[in-house]
Amino acid sequence: MVSWTRKFEMYVRVLRDSGGSIGSSIIIAAAEELVTAHDRTLLVQCAGHIKLTHDVSLSLPSRMGFVKRKATTKAKAKITQEHFRQMKPTYLQQVVSMVNCHKISAKLFINLDQTRLNIAPTSTLLAWEIPIR
């Protein structure tokens, strides 16, 4: 019979390998569920000795050899400039065909640079000013 700690390690490894984030709340919930499935009388809530706290959620992954991942703030280019230049005419043609197909107003513009802009100025546009088709 596989112990609950071994099942926990397998679950966390599968979760991390599939790209899921592993925070302390995920660790506590997974450990609590696995201990409950194994033998709930081990938990403090059921007069046992296992108390799942934030300290435990930090200890379990470190005992497995995991380290905290550091996120990067630098954006990575997924495509090269040359590949973008090759794809741009096809992309623009798809946009034109969608505009024509869905009869989108010519007043709507699309910003193709990389700045983040709202399509509709929601802070100044009132509900009764929005034209309804």
Contacts in CASP RR format, 6 or more apart in sequence:
PFRMAT RR
TARGET T0000
AUTHOR 0000-0000-0000
METHOD contacts of the structure
MODEL  1
MVSWTRKFEMYVRVLRDSGGSIGSSIIIAAAEELVTAHDRTLLVQCAGHI
KLTHDVSLSLPSRMGFVKRKATTKAKAKITQEHFRQMKPTYLQQVVSMVN
CHKISAKLFINLDQTRLNIAPTSTLLAWEIPIR
3 38 0 8 1.000
4 31 0 8 1.000
4 34 0 8 1.000
4 35 0 8 1.000
4 37 0 8 1.000
4 38 0 8 1.000
4 39 0 8 1.000
7 34 0 8 1.000
7 38 0 8 1.000
8 30 0 8 1.000
8 31 0 8 1.000
8 34 0 8 1.000
8 60 0 8 1.000
9 64 0 8 1.000
11 30 0 8 1.000
11 34 0 8 1.000
12 22 0 8 1.000
12 27 0 8 1.000
12 30 0 8 1.000
12 60 0 8 1.000
12 61 0 8 1.000
12 64 0 8 1.000
12 66 0 8 1.000
13 64 0 8 1.000
15 22 0 8 1.000
15 26 0 8 1.000
16 22 0 8 1.000
16 66 0 8 1.000
22 61 0 8 1.000
22 66 0 8 1.000
23 57 0 8 1.000
24 54 0 8 1.000
24 57 0 8 1.000
24 58 0 8 1.000
25 57 0 8 1.000
27 56 0 8 1.000
27 57 0 8 1.000
27 60 0 8 1.000
27 61 0 8 1.000
28 52 0 8 1.000
28 53 0 8 1.000
28 54 0 8 1.000
28 56 0 8 1.000
28 57 0 8 1.000
31 52 0 8 1.000
31 56 0 8 1.000
31 57 0 8 1.000
31 60 0 8 1.000
32 43 0 8 1.000
32 52 0 8 1.000
35 42 0 8 1.000
35 43 0 8 1.000
35 50 0 8 1.000
35 52 0 8 1.000
36 43 0 8 1.000
40 46 0 8 1.000
41 47 0 8 1.000
41 48 0 8 1.000
42 48 0 8 1.000
42 49 0 8 1.000
42 50 0 8 1.000
43 50 0 8 1.000
43 51 0 8 1.000
43 52 0 8 1.000
44 50 0 8 1.000
44 51 0 8 1.000
79 87 0 8 1.000
95 110 0 8 1.000
98 104 0 8 1.000
108 119 0 8 1.000
111 117 0 8 1.000
120 130 0 8 1.000
END
